[in-house]
Amino acid sequence: MTIREVNGDGPPAADPAGAWSPLSASDVSRMFRGAAFPWWMAGGWAIDLFVGRQTRRHADTDVLVLRRDQLAAQSLLAAGAGWELYAADPPGVLRAWRRGEWLPRLLQTTHSP
């Protein structure tokens, strides 16, 4: 899952969720504090946390949860933080992630610039 905060600047045509602003690693850590499931940072922020400094500006913050815990994470973010959640269907098309919807296992996803 990628965590980004929606700006109110109006959505780009290809992005139903609107414009994004990345959350910091500490913001995400506060959001998941007390979660009843394991989670961890991934991607660029994970590298920065490992080396002990921010090496670049981040466009998003990647958080991983175990597949079995996806609905617990959904509940935490939707109910606790009041977020609208989206799933990325291959090849990276965003759609609303309906409450209680179990996301299927995806073997491969692709992203275009």
Jmol script that loads the backbone (N, CA, C; Angstrom):
load data "model"
ATOM      1  N   MET A   1       0.853  -1.148   0.000  1.00  0.00           N
ATOM      2  CA  MET A   1       0.000   0.000   0.000  1.00  0.00           C
ATOM      3  C   MET A   1       0.901   1.213   0.000  1.00  0.00           C
ATOM      4  N   THR A   2       0.471   2.224  -0.688  1.00  0.00           N
ATOM      5  CA  THR A   2       1.204   3.486  -0.719  1.00  0.00           C
ATOM      6  C   THR A   2       0.352   4.521  -0.016  1.00  0.00           C
ATOM      7  N   ILE A   3       0.963   5.265   0.879  1.00  0.00           N
ATOM      8  CA  ILE A   3       0.230   6.238   1.674  1.00  0.00           C
ATOM      9  C   ILE A   3       0.566   7.638   1.178  1.00  0.00           C
ATOM     10  N   ARG A   4      -0.445   8.334   0.707  1.00  0.00           N
ATOM     11  CA  ARG A   4      -0.280   9.729   0.306  1.00  0.00           C
ATOM     12  C   ARG A   4      -1.547  10.461   0.707  1.00  0.00           C
ATOM     13  N   GLU A   5      -1.406  11.719   0.998  1.00  0.00           N
ATOM     14  CA  GLU A   5      -2.535  12.535   1.416  1.00  0.00           C
ATOM     15  C   GLU A   5      -3.060  13.291   0.201  1.00  0.00           C
ATOM     16  N   VAL A   6      -4.374  13.310   0.038  1.00  0.00           N
ATOM     17  CA  VAL A   6      -4.973  13.988  -1.097  1.00  0.00           C
ATOM     18  C   VAL A   6      -5.015  15.487  -0.847  1.00  0.00           C
ATOM     19  N   ASN A   7      -4.535  16.257  -1.818  1.00  0.00           N
ATOM     20  CA  ASN A   7      -4.649  17.721  -1.776  1.00  0.00           C
ATOM     21  C   ASN A   7      -6.014  18.106  -2.317  1.00  0.00           C
ATOM     22  N   GLY A   8      -6.447  19.298  -2.117  1.00  0.00           N
ATOM     23  CA  GLY A   8      -7.720  19.744  -2.660  1.00  0.00           C
ATOM     24  C   GLY A   8      -7.565  20.481  -3.980  1.00  0.00           C
ATOM     25  N   ASP A   9      -6.464  20.266  -4.687  1.00  0.00           N
ATOM     26  CA  ASP A   9      -6.152  21.050  -5.879  1.00  0.00           C
ATOM     27  C   ASP A   9      -6.851  20.573  -7.142  1.00  0.00           C
ATOM     28  N   GLY A  10      -7.679  19.564  -7.050  1.00  0.00           N
ATOM     29  CA  GLY A  10      -8.364  19.052  -8.228  1.00  0.00           C
ATOM     30  C   GLY A  10      -7.598  17.897  -8.835  1.00  0.00           C
ATOM     31  N   PRO A  11      -8.313  16.848  -9.236  1.00  0.00           N
ATOM     32  CA  PRO A  11      -7.658  15.645  -9.716  1.00  0.00           C
ATOM     33  C   PRO A  11      -7.142  15.768 -11.149  1.00  0.00           C
ATOM     34  N   PRO A  12      -5.966  15.195 -11.398  1.00  0.00           N
ATOM     35  CA  PRO A  12      -5.541  15.053 -12.785  1.00  0.00           C
ATOM     36  C   PRO A  12      -6.511  14.104 -13.477  1.00  0.00           C
ATOM     37  N   ALA A  13      -6.654  14.189 -14.774  1.00  0.00           N
ATOM     38  CA  ALA A  13      -7.639  13.399 -15.506  1.00  0.00           C
ATOM     39  C   ALA A  13      -7.470  11.905 -15.287  1.00  0.00           C
ATOM     40  N   ALA A  14      -6.244  11.407 -15.163  1.00  0.00           N
ATOM     41  CA  ALA A  14      -6.013   9.972 -15.052  1.00  0.00           C
ATOM     42  C   ALA A  14      -6.006   9.481 -13.608  1.00  0.00           C
ATOM     43  N   ASP A  15      -6.194  10.356 -12.647  1.00  0.00           N
ATOM     44  CA  ASP A  15      -6.081   9.967 -11.245  1.00  0.00           C
ATOM     45  C   ASP A  15      -7.357  10.317 -10.495  1.00  0.00           C
ATOM     46  N   PRO A  16      -8.225   9.324 -10.206  1.00  0.00           N
ATOM     47  CA  PRO A  16      -9.491   9.627  -9.546  1.00  0.00           C
ATOM     48  C   PRO A  16      -9.338  10.136  -8.115  1.00  0.00           C
ATOM     49  N   ALA A  17      -8.175   9.935  -7.528  1.00  0.00           N
ATOM     50  CA  ALA A  17      -7.986  10.352  -6.140  1.00  0.00           C
ATOM     51  C   ALA A  17      -7.502  11.782  -6.010  1.00  0.00           C
ATOM     52  N   GLY A  18      -7.193  12.444  -7.102  1.00  0.00           N
ATOM     53  CA  GLY A  18      -6.734  13.824  -7.039  1.00  0.00           C
ATOM     54  C   GLY A  18      -5.234  13.934  -6.892  1.00  0.00           C
ATOM     55  N   ALA A  19      -4.778  15.130  -6.597  1.00  0.00           N
ATOM     56  CA  ALA A  19      -3.347  15.392  -6.433  1.00  0.00           C
ATOM     57  C   ALA A  19      -2.888  14.808  -5.099  1.00  0.00           C
ATOM     58  N   TRP A  20      -1.618  14.428  -5.027  1.00  0.00           N
ATOM     59  CA  TRP A  20      -1.073  13.765  -3.848  1.00  0.00           C
ATOM     60  C   TRP A  20       0.004  14.602  -3.184  1.00  0.00           C
ATOM     61  N   SER A  21       0.121  14.455  -1.881  1.00  0.00           N
ATOM     62  CA  SER A  21       1.256  14.951  -1.114  1.00  0.00           C
ATOM     63  C   SER A  21       1.740  13.785  -0.271  1.00  0.00           C
ATOM     64  N   PRO A  22       3.031  13.484  -0.285  1.00  0.00           N
ATOM     65  CA  PRO A  22       3.509  12.339   0.492  1.00  0.00           C
ATOM     66  C   PRO A  22       3.477  12.611   1.993  1.00  0.00           C
ATOM     67  N   LEU A  23       3.192  11.585   2.757  1.00  0.00           N
ATOM     68  CA  LEU A  23       3.321  11.665   4.208  1.00  0.00           C
ATOM     69  C   LEU A  23       4.746  11.294   4.572  1.00  0.00           C
ATOM     70  N   SER A  24       5.247  11.851   5.650  1.00  0.00           N
ATOM     71  CA  SER A  24       6.593  11.505   6.104  1.00  0.00           C
ATOM     72  C   SER A  24       6.560  10.141   6.793  1.00  0.00           C
ATOM     73  N   ALA A  25       7.727   9.562   6.965  1.00  0.00           N
ATOM     74  CA  ALA A  25       7.830   8.287   7.676  1.00  0.00           C
ATOM     75  C   ALA A  25       7.298   8.428   9.100  1.00  0.00           C
ATOM     76  N   SER A  26       7.568   9.549   9.750  1.00  0.00           N
ATOM     77  CA  SER A  26       7.078   9.735  11.125  1.00  0.00           C
ATOM     78  C   SER A  26       5.555   9.887  11.154  1.00  0.00           C
ATOM     79  N   ASP A  27       4.964  10.532  10.134  1.00  0.00           N
ATOM     80  CA  ASP A  27       3.497  10.629  10.059  1.00  0.00           C
ATOM     81  C   ASP A  27       2.872   9.244   9.935  1.00  0.00           C
ATOM     82  N   VAL A  28       3.448   8.422   9.074  1.00  0.00           N
ATOM     83  CA  VAL A  28       2.930   7.067   8.871  1.00  0.00           C
ATOM     84  C   VAL A  28       3.101   6.251  10.145  1.00  0.00           C
ATOM     85  N   SER A  29       4.230   6.406  10.800  1.00  0.00           N
ATOM     86  CA  SER A  29       4.477   5.685  12.047  1.00  0.00           C
ATOM     87  C   SER A  29       3.418   6.037  13.088  1.00  0.00           C
ATOM     88  N   ARG A  30       3.059   7.311  13.191  1.00  0.00           N
ATOM     89  CA  ARG A  30       2.002   7.723  14.128  1.00  0.00           C
ATOM     90  C   ARG A  30       0.661   7.100  13.747  1.00  0.00           C
ATOM     91  N   MET A  31       0.370   7.038  12.437  1.00  0.00           N
ATOM     92  CA  MET A  31      -0.902   6.464  11.989  1.00  0.00           C
ATOM     93  C   MET A  31      -1.029   4.989  12.361  1.00  0.00           C
ATOM     94  N   PHE A  32       0.078   4.262  12.263  1.00  0.00           N
ATOM     95  CA  PHE A  32       0.044   2.828  12.508  1.00  0.00           C
ATOM     96  C   PHE A  32       0.401   2.452  13.951  1.00  0.00           C
ATOM     97  N   ARG A  33       0.700   3.440  14.782  1.00  0.00           N
ATOM     98  CA  ARG A  33       1.010   3.162  16.191  1.00  0.00           C
ATOM     99  C   ARG A  33      -0.174   2.419  16.811  1.00  0.00           C
ATOM    100  N   GLY A  34       0.103   1.344  17.465  1.00  0.00           N
ATOM    101  CA  GLY A  34      -0.951   0.574  18.117  1.00  0.00           C
ATOM    102  C   GLY A  34      -1.692  -0.378  17.198  1.00  0.00           C
ATOM    103  N   ALA A  35      -1.281  -0.493  15.923  1.00  0.00           N
ATOM    104  CA  ALA A  35      -1.934  -1.427  15.007  1.00  0.00           C
ATOM    105  C   ALA A  35      -1.805  -2.844  15.564  1.00  0.00           C
ATOM    106  N   ALA A  36      -2.847  -3.622  15.420  1.00  0.00           N
ATOM    107  CA  ALA A  36      -2.865  -4.989  15.946  1.00  0.00           C
ATOM    108  C   ALA A  36      -2.303  -5.990  14.934  1.00  0.00           C
ATOM    109  N   PHE A  37      -1.525  -5.517  13.988  1.00  0.00           N
ATOM    110  CA  PHE A  37      -0.926  -6.361  12.952  1.00  0.00           C
ATOM    111  C   PHE A  37       0.458  -5.811  12.627  1.00  0.00           C
ATOM    112  N   PRO A  38       1.357  -6.654  12.125  1.00  0.00           N
ATOM    113  CA  PRO A  38       2.686  -6.168  11.754  1.00  0.00           C
ATOM    114  C   PRO A  38       2.631  -5.325  10.484  1.00  0.00           C
ATOM    115  N   TRP A  39       3.462  -4.324  10.431  1.00  0.00           N
ATOM    116  CA  TRP A  39       3.584  -3.462   9.244  1.00  0.00           C
ATOM    117  C   TRP A  39       5.011  -2.953   9.214  1.00  0.00           C
ATOM    118  N   TRP A  40       5.448  -2.494   8.034  1.00  0.00           N
ATOM    119  CA  TRP A  40       6.792  -1.941   7.923  1.00  0.00           C
ATOM    120  C   TRP A  40       6.884  -1.034   6.719  1.00  0.00           C
ATOM    121  N   MET A  41       7.879  -0.170   6.764  1.00  0.00           N
ATOM    122  CA  MET A  41       8.159   0.744   5.659  1.00  0.00           C
ATOM    123  C   MET A  41       8.873  -0.030   4.553  1.00  0.00           C
ATOM    124  N   ALA A  42       8.646   0.390   3.335  1.00  0.00           N
ATOM    125  CA  ALA A  42       9.317  -0.212   2.179  1.00  0.00           C
ATOM    126  C   ALA A  42       9.764   0.922   1.260  1.00  0.00           C
ATOM    127  N   GLY A  43      10.401   0.575   0.174  1.00  0.00           N
ATOM    128  CA  GLY A  43      10.787   1.564  -0.824  1.00  0.00           C
ATOM    129  C   GLY A  43      11.836   2.540  -0.330  1.00  0.00           C
ATOM    130  N   GLY A  44      11.774   3.746  -0.859  1.00  0.00           N
ATOM    131  CA  GLY A  44      12.777   4.764  -0.581  1.00  0.00           C
ATOM    132  C   GLY A  44      12.903   5.142   0.877  1.00  0.00           C
ATOM    133  N   TRP A  45      11.768   5.256   1.577  1.00  0.00           N
ATOM    134  CA  TRP A  45      11.833   5.606   2.998  1.00  0.00           C
ATOM    135  C   TRP A  45      12.519   4.512   3.806  1.00  0.00           C
ATOM    136  N   ALA A  46      12.326   3.243   3.434  1.00  0.00           N
ATOM    137  CA  ALA A  46      12.984   2.149   4.158  1.00  0.00           C
ATOM    138  C   ALA A  46      14.498   2.280   4.035  1.00  0.00           C
ATOM    139  N   ILE A  47      14.961   2.626   2.858  1.00  0.00           N
ATOM    140  CA  ILE A  47      16.404   2.818   2.658  1.00  0.00           C
ATOM    141  C   ILE A  47      16.889   3.988   3.501  1.00  0.00           C
ATOM    142  N   ASP A  48      16.155   5.097   3.470  1.00  0.00           N
ATOM    143  CA  ASP A  48      16.556   6.269   4.251  1.00  0.00           C
ATOM    144  C   ASP A  48      16.587   5.970   5.748  1.00  0.00           C
ATOM    145  N   LEU A  49      15.598   5.231   6.244  1.00  0.00           N
ATOM    146  CA  LEU A  49      15.590   4.868   7.659  1.00  0.00           C
ATOM    147  C   LEU A  49      16.779   3.967   7.988  1.00  0.00           C
ATOM    148  N   PHE A  50      17.146   3.094   7.061  1.00  0.00           N
ATOM    149  CA  PHE A  50      18.285   2.210   7.281  1.00  0.00           C
ATOM    150  C   PHE A  50      19.600   2.992   7.349  1.00  0.00           C
ATOM    151  N   VAL A  51      19.786   3.962   6.431  1.00  0.00           N
ATOM    152  CA  VAL A  51      21.049   4.710   6.411  1.00  0.00           C
ATOM    153  C   VAL A  51      21.053   5.858   7.428  1.00  0.00           C
ATOM    154  N   GLY A  52      19.900   6.169   7.997  1.00  0.00           N
ATOM    155  CA  GLY A  52      19.842   7.161   9.062  1.00  0.00           C
ATOM    156  C   GLY A  52      19.703   8.599   8.608  1.00  0.00           C
ATOM    157  N   ARG A  53      19.349   8.813   7.331  1.00  0.00           N
ATOM    158  CA  ARG A  53      19.130  10.182   6.844  1.00  0.00           C
ATOM    159  C   ARG A  53      18.271  10.134   5.588  1.00  0.00           C
ATOM    160  N   GLN A  54      17.593  11.243   5.310  1.00  0.00           N
ATOM    161  CA  GLN A  54      16.796  11.327   4.094  1.00  0.00           C
ATOM    162  C   GLN A  54      17.726  11.629   2.933  1.00  0.00           C
ATOM    163  N   THR A  55      17.723  10.759   1.930  1.00  0.00           N
ATOM    164  CA  THR A  55      18.645  10.886   0.802  1.00  0.00           C
ATOM    165  C   THR A  55      18.055  11.630  -0.384  1.00  0.00           C
ATOM    166  N   ARG A  56      16.724  11.741  -0.410  1.00  0.00           N
ATOM    167  CA  ARG A  56      16.058  12.420  -1.524  1.00  0.00           C
ATOM    168  C   ARG A  56      14.635  12.779  -1.118  1.00  0.00           C
ATOM    169  N   ARG A  57      13.984  13.570  -1.949  1.00  0.00           N
ATOM    170  CA  ARG A  57      12.575  13.904  -1.745  1.00  0.00           C
ATOM    171  C   ARG A  57      11.752  12.691  -2.169  1.00  0.00           C
ATOM    172  N   HIS A  58      10.697  12.376  -1.434  1.00  0.00           N
ATOM    173  CA  HIS A  58       9.881  11.198  -1.721  1.00  0.00           C
ATOM    174  C   HIS A  58       8.513  11.601  -2.256  1.00  0.00           C
ATOM    175  N   ALA A  59       8.073  10.926  -3.310  1.00  0.00           N
ATOM    176  CA  ALA A  59       6.769  11.199  -3.903  1.00  0.00           C
ATOM    177  C   ALA A  59       5.658  10.416  -3.208  1.00  0.00           C
ATOM    178  N   ASP A  60       6.039   9.396  -2.417  1.00  0.00           N
ATOM    179  CA  ASP A  60       5.062   8.604  -1.683  1.00  0.00           C
ATOM    180  C   ASP A  60       5.765   7.900  -0.525  1.00  0.00           C
ATOM    181  N   THR A  61       4.996   7.200   0.266  1.00  0.00           N
ATOM    182  CA  THR A  61       5.532   6.420   1.364  1.00  0.00           C
ATOM    183  C   THR A  61       4.928   5.030   1.262  1.00  0.00           C
ATOM    184  N   ASP A  62       5.774   4.034   1.032  1.00  0.00           N
ATOM    185  CA  ASP A  62       5.310   2.663   0.860  1.00  0.00           C
ATOM    186  C   ASP A  62       5.281   1.948   2.196  1.00  0.00           C
ATOM    187  N   VAL A  63       4.136   1.335   2.489  1.00  0.00           N
ATOM    188  CA  VAL A  63       3.942   0.572   3.716  1.00  0.00           C
ATOM    189  C   VAL A  63       3.487  -0.824   3.319  1.00  0.00           C
ATOM    190  N   LEU A  64       4.087  -1.826   3.931  1.00  0.00           N
ATOM    191  CA  LEU A  64       3.691  -3.208   3.664  1.00  0.00           C
ATOM    192  C   LEU A  64       2.987  -3.787   4.869  1.00  0.00           C
ATOM    193  N   VAL A  65       1.975  -4.610   4.597  1.00  0.00           N
ATOM    194  CA  VAL A  65       1.319  -5.410   5.618  1.00  0.00           C
ATOM    195  C   VAL A  65       1.206  -6.817   5.052  1.00  0.00           C
ATOM    196  N   LEU A  66       1.074  -7.784   5.939  1.00  0.00           N
ATOM    197  CA  LEU A  66       0.861  -9.150   5.480  1.00  0.00           C
ATOM    198  C   LEU A  66      -0.495  -9.236   4.792  1.00  0.00           C
ATOM    199  N   ARG A  67      -0.560 -10.065   3.785  1.00  0.00           N
ATOM    200  CA  ARG A  67      -1.787 -10.220   3.013  1.00  0.00           C
ATOM    201  C   ARG A  67      -2.980 -10.527   3.927  1.00  0.00           C
ATOM    202  N   ARG A  68      -2.758 -11.365   4.912  1.00  0.00           N
ATOM    203  CA  ARG A  68      -3.852 -11.744   5.821  1.00  0.00           C
ATOM    204  C   ARG A  68      -4.398 -10.556   6.603  1.00  0.00           C
ATOM    205  N   ASP A  69      -3.616  -9.464   6.695  1.00  0.00           N
ATOM    206  CA  ASP A  69      -4.001  -8.302   7.496  1.00  0.00           C
ATOM    207  C   ASP A  69      -4.535  -7.131   6.673  1.00  0.00           C
ATOM    208  N   GLN A  70      -4.799  -7.356   5.391  1.00  0.00           N
ATOM    209  CA  GLN A  70      -5.210  -6.235   4.544  1.00  0.00           C
ATOM    210  C   GLN A  70      -6.505  -5.582   5.010  1.00  0.00           C
ATOM    211  N   LEU A  71      -7.479  -6.351   5.485  1.00  0.00           N
ATOM    212  CA  LEU A  71      -8.737  -5.739   5.928  1.00  0.00           C
ATOM    213  C   LEU A  71      -8.575  -5.002   7.253  1.00  0.00           C
ATOM    214  N   ALA A  72      -7.657  -5.476   8.101  1.00  0.00           N
ATOM    215  CA  ALA A  72      -7.360  -4.743   9.344  1.00  0.00           C
ATOM    216  C   ALA A  72      -6.712  -3.399   9.010  1.00  0.00           C
ATOM    217  N   ALA A  73      -5.806  -3.391   8.027  1.00  0.00           N
ATOM    218  CA  ALA A  73      -5.182  -2.132   7.600  1.00  0.00           C
ATOM    219  C   ALA A  73      -6.222  -1.215   6.974  1.00  0.00           C
ATOM    220  N   GLN A  74      -7.106  -1.783   6.165  1.00  0.00           N
ATOM    221  CA  GLN A  74      -8.170  -0.990   5.554  1.00  0.00           C
ATOM    222  C   GLN A  74      -9.035  -0.349   6.635  1.00  0.00           C
ATOM    223  N   SER A  75      -9.405  -1.115   7.626  1.00  0.00           N
ATOM    224  CA  SER A  75     -10.241  -0.604   8.710  1.00  0.00           C
ATOM    225  C   SER A  75      -9.529   0.500   9.478  1.00  0.00           C
ATOM    226  N   LEU A  76      -8.252   0.292   9.781  1.00  0.00           N
ATOM    227  CA  LEU A  76      -7.470   1.298  10.502  1.00  0.00           C
ATOM    228  C   LEU A  76      -7.438   2.618   9.734  1.00  0.00           C
ATOM    229  N   LEU A  77      -7.198   2.553   8.438  1.00  0.00           N
ATOM    230  CA  LEU A  77      -7.069   3.775   7.642  1.00  0.00           C
ATOM    231  C   LEU A  77      -8.417   4.415   7.328  1.00  0.00           C
ATOM    232  N   ALA A  78      -9.418   3.611   7.003  1.00  0.00           N
ATOM    233  CA  ALA A  78     -10.723   4.166   6.630  1.00  0.00           C
ATOM    234  C   ALA A  78     -11.481   4.686   7.843  1.00  0.00           C
ATOM    235  N   ALA A  79     -11.516   3.893   8.901  1.00  0.00           N
ATOM    236  CA  ALA A  79     -12.288   4.289  10.082  1.00  0.00           C
ATOM    237  C   ALA A  79     -11.491   5.218  10.981  1.00  0.00           C
ATOM    238  N   GLY A  80     -10.263   4.806  11.311  1.00  0.00           N
ATOM    239  CA  GLY A  80      -9.463   5.579  12.244  1.00  0.00           C
ATOM    240  C   GLY A  80      -9.004   6.911  11.698  1.00  0.00           C
ATOM    241  N   ALA A  81      -8.549   6.918  10.449  1.00  0.00           N
ATOM    242  CA  ALA A  81      -8.014   8.144   9.869  1.00  0.00           C
ATOM    243  C   ALA A  81      -9.018   8.819   8.932  1.00  0.00           C
ATOM    244  N   GLY A  82     -10.116   8.132   8.618  1.00  0.00           N
ATOM    245  CA  GLY A  82     -11.135   8.712   7.748  1.00  0.00           C
ATOM    246  C   GLY A  82     -10.693   8.867   6.296  1.00  0.00           C
ATOM    247  N   TRP A  83      -9.814   8.003   5.845  1.00  0.00           N
ATOM    248  CA  TRP A  83      -9.280   8.117   4.489  1.00  0.00           C
ATOM    249  C   TRP A  83     -10.174   7.433   3.470  1.00  0.00           C
ATOM    250  N   GLU A  84     -10.150   7.946   2.242  1.00  0.00           N
ATOM    251  CA  GLU A  84     -10.708   7.241   1.094  1.00  0.00           C
ATOM    252  C   GLU A  84      -9.580   6.368   0.565  1.00  0.00           C
ATOM    253  N   LEU A  85      -9.845   5.090   0.343  1.00  0.00           N
ATOM    254  CA  LEU A  85      -8.807   4.158  -0.059  1.00  0.00           C
ATOM    255  C   LEU A  85      -9.018   3.702  -1.491  1.00  0.00           C
ATOM    256  N   TYR A  86      -7.906   3.489  -2.193  1.00  0.00           N
ATOM    257  CA  TYR A  86      -7.922   3.070  -3.589  1.00  0.00           C
ATOM    258  C   TYR A  86      -7.039   1.852  -3.775  1.00  0.00           C
ATOM    259  N   ALA A  87      -7.443   0.978  -4.678  1.00  0.00           N
ATOM    260  CA  ALA A  87      -6.637  -0.175  -5.076  1.00  0.00           C
ATOM    261  C   ALA A  87      -6.090   0.115  -6.463  1.00  0.00           C
ATOM    262  N   ALA A  88      -4.904  -0.390  -6.732  1.00  0.00           N
ATOM    263  CA  ALA A  88      -4.296  -0.227  -8.056  1.00  0.00           C
ATOM    264  C   ALA A  88      -4.403  -1.546  -8.799  1.00  0.00           C
ATOM    265  N   ASP A  89      -5.312  -1.616  -9.753  1.00  0.00           N
ATOM    266  CA  ASP A  89      -5.443  -2.803 -10.595  1.00  0.00           C
ATOM    267  C   ASP A  89      -4.412  -2.739 -11.710  1.00  0.00           C
ATOM    268  N   PRO A  90      -3.851  -3.882 -12.109  1.00  0.00           N
ATOM    269  CA  PRO A  90      -2.886  -3.865 -13.221  1.00  0.00           C
ATOM    270  C   PRO A  90      -3.539  -3.266 -14.447  1.00  0.00           C
ATOM    271  N   PRO A  91      -2.876  -2.382 -15.143  1.00  0.00           N
ATOM    272  CA  PRO A  91      -1.483  -1.969 -14.998  1.00  0.00           C
ATOM    273  C   PRO A  91      -1.303  -0.697 -14.178  1.00  0.00           C
ATOM    274  N   GLY A  92      -1.887  -0.604 -13.010  1.00  0.00           N
ATOM    275  CA  GLY A  92      -1.718   0.554 -12.143  1.00  0.00           C
ATOM    276  C   GLY A  92      -2.881   1.527 -12.201  1.00  0.00           C
ATOM    277  N   VAL A  93      -4.056   1.067 -12.630  1.00  0.00           N
ATOM    278  CA  VAL A  93      -5.244   1.914 -12.711  1.00  0.00           C
ATOM    279  C   VAL A  93      -5.895   1.964 -11.327  1.00  0.00           C
ATOM    280  N   LEU A  94      -6.086   3.175 -10.796  1.00  0.00           N
ATOM    281  CA  LEU A  94      -6.698   3.327  -9.474  1.00  0.00           C
ATOM    282  C   LEU A  94      -8.214   3.202  -9.542  1.00  0.00           C
ATOM    283  N   ARG A  95      -8.750   2.537  -8.519  1.00  0.00           N
ATOM    284  CA  ARG A  95     -10.202   2.437  -8.344  1.00  0.00           C
ATOM    285  C   ARG A  95     -10.478   2.426  -6.849  1.00  0.00           C
ATOM    286  N   ALA A  96     -11.680   2.758  -6.479  1.00  0.00           N
ATOM    287  CA  ALA A  96     -12.040   2.769  -5.054  1.00  0.00           C
ATOM    288  C   ALA A  96     -11.890   1.361  -4.472  1.00  0.00           C
ATOM    289  N   TRP A  97     -11.309   1.284  -3.270  1.00  0.00           N
ATOM    290  CA  TRP A  97     -11.204   0.011  -2.547  1.00  0.00           C
ATOM    291  C   TRP A  97     -12.393  -0.040  -1.611  1.00  0.00           C
ATOM    292  N   ARG A  98     -13.394  -0.847  -1.968  1.00  0.00           N
ATOM    293  CA  ARG A  98     -14.643  -0.920  -1.207  1.00  0.00           C
ATOM    294  C   ARG A  98     -14.409  -1.534   0.176  1.00  0.00           C
ATOM    295  N   ARG A  99     -15.084  -1.007   1.158  1.00  0.00           N
ATOM    296  CA  ARG A  99     -14.968  -1.491   2.539  1.00  0.00           C
ATOM    297  C   ARG A  99     -15.256  -2.994   2.594  1.00  0.00           C
ATOM    298  N   GLY A 100     -14.345  -3.742   3.190  1.00  0.00           N
ATOM    299  CA  GLY A 100     -14.502  -5.187   3.327  1.00  0.00           C
ATOM    300  C   GLY A 100     -14.118  -5.993   2.101  1.00  0.00           C
ATOM    301  N   GLU A 101     -13.690  -5.332   1.037  1.00  0.00           N
ATOM    302  CA  GLU A 101     -13.306  -6.043  -0.191  1.00  0.00           C
ATOM    303  C   GLU A 101     -11.931  -6.684  -0.011  1.00  0.00           C
ATOM    304  N   TRP A 102     -11.849  -7.981  -0.250  1.00  0.00           N
ATOM    305  CA  TRP A 102     -10.578  -8.702  -0.191  1.00  0.00           C
ATOM    306  C   TRP A 102      -9.887  -8.529  -1.533  1.00  0.00           C
ATOM    307  N   LEU A 103      -8.697  -7.958  -1.516  1.00  0.00           N
ATOM    308  CA  LEU A 103      -7.963  -7.741  -2.765  1.00  0.00           C
ATOM    309  C   LEU A 103      -7.309  -9.033  -3.215  1.00  0.00           C
ATOM    310  N   PRO A 104      -7.451  -9.367  -4.499  1.00  0.00           N
ATOM    311  CA  PRO A 104      -6.873 -10.615  -5.004  1.00  0.00           C
ATOM    312  C   PRO A 104      -5.354 -10.534  -5.065  1.00  0.00           C
ATOM    313  N   ARG A 105      -4.736 -11.686  -5.061  1.00  0.00           N
ATOM    314  CA  ARG A 105      -3.282 -11.754  -5.197  1.00  0.00           C
ATOM    315  C   ARG A 105      -2.924 -11.356  -6.629  1.00  0.00           C
ATOM    316  N   LEU A 106      -2.017 -10.428  -6.754  1.00  0.00           N
ATOM    317  CA  LEU A 106      -1.564  -9.984  -8.077  1.00  0.00           C
ATOM    318  C   LEU A 106      -0.174 -10.539  -8.305  1.00  0.00           C
ATOM    319  N   LEU A 107       0.010 -11.221  -9.381  1.00  0.00           N
ATOM    320  CA  LEU A 107       1.294 -11.828  -9.664  1.00  0.00           C
ATOM    321  C   LEU A 107       2.268 -10.830 -10.239  1.00  0.00           C
ATOM    322  N   GLN A 108       1.775  -9.858 -10.993  1.00  0.00           N
ATOM    323  CA  GLN A 108       2.660  -8.880 -11.612  1.00  0.00           C
ATOM    324  C   GLN A 108       1.870  -7.600 -11.874  1.00  0.00           C
ATOM    325  N   THR A 109       2.500  -6.488 -11.605  1.00  0.00           N
ATOM    326  CA  THR A 109       1.926  -5.203 -11.977  1.00  0.00           C
ATOM    327  C   THR A 109       2.964  -4.449 -12.770  1.00  0.00           C
ATOM    328  N   THR A 110       2.493  -3.567 -13.641  1.00  0.00           N
ATOM    329  CA  THR A 110       3.410  -2.745 -14.419  1.00  0.00           C
ATOM    330  C   THR A 110       3.030  -1.297 -14.243  1.00  0.00           C
ATOM    331  N   HIS A 111       3.993  -0.428 -14.373  1.00  0.00           N
ATOM    332  CA  HIS A 111       3.746   1.005 -14.249  1.00  0.00           C
ATOM    333  C   HIS A 111       4.368   1.703 -15.439  1.00  0.00           C
ATOM    334  N   SER A 112       3.654   2.650 -15.988  1.00  0.00           N
ATOM    335  CA  SER A 112       4.166   3.428 -17.114  1.00  0.00           C
ATOM    336  C   SER A 112       4.482   4.838 -16.632  1.00  0.00           C
ATOM    337  N   PRO A 113       5.535   5.435 -17.182  1.00  0.00           N
ATOM    338  CA  PRO A 113       5.856   6.815 -16.780  1.00  0.00           C
ATOM    339  C   PRO A 113       4.810   7.795 -17.272  1.00  0.00           C
TER     340      PRO A 113
END
end "model"
wireframe off; spacefill off
backbone 0.3
color backbone group
